[in-house]
């Protein structure tokens, strides 16, 4: 966990992610990334130079019309002294049954972001932390390039003027391997997603492409994010 926290602190300081008095909402899906982010921020809260608060938020998609069991996540939040808020939604019904989307991942991501933004404001938070890491940044860069002919990825820090809300991504300097290792060592209570698109999305294809390329071009993920920093691409 110490390695992950050091990566998080480096990103937080480089991009001024946290200011004194911030109340930071953490979007918690129940996966390893969001739980590692929650644990890391809760621990950093104890000694980070800028005092801040942490709140955990979950938007349950309601896969197959059922409420997911987040009781283990609640127990983790209780042990960390973090308030935990769950909102039950009908995302699955809207996307897969009503609209029968051919590209469900894109719409689901947009709708979940909107719900999390509203939950963040309702919880009295001025910032929302998301669990994207270096691998996600490199994959998004490649997806934008290959599918849209666009150079760029998501921003480390994004201010949403319509919501008066700032989105931060403290784990962008950490690899997925480092995040997974921290989650495993801390025995974090991962809630397995029953999403029917799991492991079949466009992102999964790009993840596999980068893994194949790295056999000949080691640390391609790090090279992509490093190039974005040097070129100041999309706020990097």
Secondary structure, DSSP 4 states (H G I P E B T S, - for coil): -HHHHHHHHHHHHHTT---TTEEEEEE--SSHHHHHHHHHHHHHTTT-SS-EEEEEEEEE--GGG-----HHHHHHHHHHT-EEEEEE--HHIIIIIIS--TTHHHHHHHHHHHHHHHHHHHTT-SEEE----HHHHHHHHHHIIIII-------SEEEETTTTEEEE-TTTTS-HHHHHHHHHHTT--------TTTTTSHHHHHHHHHHHHTTTSTTHHHHHHHHHHHTTGGG-
